[in-house]
Amino acid sequence: MKSEELRKILEQLHAELASTDTIDAALRDRLRALQVDIGDALGKEPPPASLRKMLEDTVVYFEASHPTLARRLAAVIDTLALYGL
């Protein structure tokens, strides 16, 4: 998968996260950390395999408290899987 394609997918995720309006301080901190990790992954060619694991862990974290966000993240993971990540 090319970094540009991954970047587009992750930009879509970023937009989804920005539109989430029920964010508490702990969630905001977790999302900021995720954005930093994604930014670091985008700087590598190819992106590290740990990117998918990081997203999967985040889905588990959000499943109970923010199910809509967890579903959106899961959809991103599915898309990444189509590209072999």
Sequence and secondary structure as in RCSB ss.txt:
>XXXX:A:sequence
MKSEELRKILEQLHAELASTDTIDAALRDRLRALQVDIGDALGKEPPPASLRKMLEDTVVYFEASHPTLARRLAA
VIDTLALYGL
>XXXX:A:secstr
  HHHHHHHHHHHHHHHHT     HHHHHHHHHHHHHHHHHHTSSS  THHHHHHHHHHHHHTTT HHHHHHHHH
HHHHHHHTT 
